[in-house]
Amino acid sequence: MQTRLLGRNGPQVSALGLGCMGMSAFYGAHDDAESIATIHHALERGLNLLDTADMYGPHTNEVLVGKAIKGRREQAFVATKFGIVLDPGNPQARGIDGRPDYVRAACDASLKRLGIDTIDLYYQHRVDPSVPIEDTVGAMAELVTAGKVRYLGLSEASGATLERACKVHPIAALQSEFSLWTRDPQENGMLAACRRLGVSLVAYSPLGRGFLTGAIRTPDDFEADDYRRHSPRFMGDNFDRNLQLVEKVKTLAADKGCSPAQLALAWVLAQGDDVLAIPGTRKRSRLDENLGALQVRLRDDELTAIDAVFSPGAVAGQRYTGAGMHMVNV
Ligand SMILES: NC(=O)c1ccc[n+]([C@@H]2O[C@H](COP(=O)([O-])OP(=O)(O)OC[C@H]3O[C@@H](n4cnc5c(N)ncnc54)[C@H](OP(=O)(O)O)[C@@H]3O)[C@@H](O)[C@H]2O)c1
């Protein structure tokens, strides 16, 4: 398994992780048995970075991951997140809590659900603008001292916030959406800040929430409660315009002799040795396909051709609704 250094001083983790979110939330029906088999298969293949969060389910995804790693703890590098608070009465609404007391309670609850003594990588899921980042990261640093957490991360934090956080405690990873159709970390200074500060970038939704694989042909492919039905890039005309980009990805992938999913992942991994990707899947067969991306090496001319498809303005729609966009790059 190819590994990459997380943060300036390690540890080494698999270059491709496994996003576990869709196993319990947002993307339609769940099959816990196949999901657990997928996690086991990943660990057997040497993929150790498992990504979850307390709000996936909510809570049930951490329980699922905990069940899957029981008896295999030493093979897994478990990353989870705190800080997004769901409203049971409104599935689309999101609150954010970064208060130190909340951080401590959230960590204890995640440890319990996961059934482990230490979280390998603990992320703040979204920056709470009402709490100084120094206070939140200060509380996270105390969790490291207490042995409850090994490494710290932030998600969707701006370069300026990351810089302040790093003054309190080393940050090993910044998680952000990053893919062929989401170039924000390159455009808003986040990736540059990561490089300056020795922080790895962990790319989430590297398959464009499945869209870049070519497997999604119409909005009807989504189940009734699928989150993507409410996501701007998958709605109305945007869907059709973006599908035209995916057709081009399919052609480039065919030329390269790989699948569109592998091309999309290989592009992310080609952005630097300090970039990792955590594609999500609930199925062993797709996990194997996605791991095949580690064998795909893109030449400079191929990277240029891919970038030409996703030139500025080519993608229709923002990656989140307006409310969601206010919670990123904070
Ligand atoms: N920090 C954050 O705010 C944040 C936000 C979103 C996600 N994340 C993390 O990032 C992980 C990955 O992101 P994501 O799950 O949103 O999106 P993604 O990895 O871009 O795509 C996942 C989707 O693609 C499908 N898929 C996977 N491999 C495929 C293949 N080879 N061919 C066809 N379809 C394929 C999956 O369906 P199947 O399951 O049916 O294969 C799923 O619907 C999540 O699991 C989560 O851990 C973090």
The ligand as an ORCA input file, in Angstrom:
! r2SCAN-3c Opt
* xyz 0 1
  N     -15.264     17.053      6.134
  C     -16.424     17.116      5.523
  O     -17.173     18.088      5.656
  C     -16.859     15.975      4.630
  C     -17.929     16.151      3.749
  C     -18.292     15.092      2.921
  C     -17.601     13.890      2.994
  N     -16.584     13.744      3.888
  C     -15.844     12.464      4.001
  O     -15.300     12.145      2.720
  C     -15.693     10.840      2.334
  C     -15.815     10.746      0.823
  O     -16.704     11.717      0.326
  P     -18.133     11.365     -0.278
  O     -18.533     10.020      0.168
  O     -19.001     12.537      0.004
  O     -17.930     11.415     -1.847
  P     -17.045     10.644     -2.906
  O     -16.012      9.843     -2.248
  O     -16.641     11.667     -3.887
  O     -18.138      9.709     -3.619
  C     -18.867      8.754     -2.916
  C     -19.966      8.260     -3.834
  O     -19.400      7.670     -4.984
  C     -19.861      6.336     -5.167
  N     -18.694      5.575     -5.642
  C     -17.547      5.311     -4.981
  N     -16.680      4.648     -5.762
  C     -17.290      4.484     -6.956
  C     -16.903      3.873     -8.167
  N     -15.710      3.321     -8.326
  N     -17.801      3.892     -9.197
  C     -19.027      4.456     -9.072
  N     -19.441      5.067     -7.922
  C     -18.584      5.075     -6.885
  C     -20.353      5.904     -3.810
  O     -21.438      5.006     -3.933
  P     -21.363      3.523     -3.303
  O     -21.254      3.682     -1.831
  O     -22.660      2.928     -3.739
  O     -20.169      2.879     -3.926
  C     -20.864      7.226     -3.210
  O     -22.185      7.485     -3.611
  C     -17.012     10.615      3.081
  O     -17.329      9.249      3.194
  C     -16.729     11.283      4.402
  O     -16.009     10.398      5.244
  C     -16.197     14.774      4.684
*
